[in-house]
Amino acid sequence: MNHIKEALKSKSGDAYIWLCVIVVFISMLLSVLILYMGLLSQVQIQKREVKAKLDSVVSEYATEMFDAIKQGAPSERYIDYDGLVRKTYAKLGFSSDTVTEYPYPNGNCVMMRPQVTSLKGDGFGITVRYTVVFPIKWNGNTYKSLEVPITVSSYYKFK
């Protein structure tokens, strides 16, 4: 460490080289940190979007169920769990079984076909497990893809 301090204080021009090396190193660290923070924010945004879609599907089914209860029908008969799963796939952009990936319109990630399961018990809901692929781009080039497994649930509990 003393060698670096002495080199930086040198009047012969050696300090310029060390200063450039330090600046480049710090710039690389900041670039990686900013890239990491950007990827984390994209993951959170994507999770919120999926959660909003799941909440929408569950609330639509809750409305249908309570309309059936108002008419005097038992609620269990009106909860179509397979229909709930199909509607969730459609809401997430996977309208048919042949669609295996959904590229987001902004182009920053691709959602792979999720595994949707219905939840039963003292309510009803949906759990979605999927993988999102984020391309790691820097300076206009794609270097690698980051695969992030995500699980999101939405549940309506009977009172």
Number of C-alpha atoms within 10 A of each C-alpha: 6 7 8 12 11 12 18 17 13 12 10 9 11 13 17 15 12 15 14 11 12 12 12 12 12 11 12 12 12 12 13 12 12 12 14 13 12 11 18 12 11 15 19 10 12 16 16 13 13 19 18 12 16 25 19 15 19 21 16 12 22 21 11 15 20 15 14 17 14 11 9 9 13 13 15 11 9 16 16 13 18 11 12 21 20 15 18 27 20 12 15 16 17 20 13 10 8 8 11 12 16 15 14 12 8 6 9 14 22 17 22 19 21 20 13 19 17 19 16 13 8 10 12 19 24 22 20 21 15 17 18 23 20 19 18 17 13 12 6 7 9 10 11 12 13 14 15 12 13 14 15 15 17 22 18 17 12 9 5
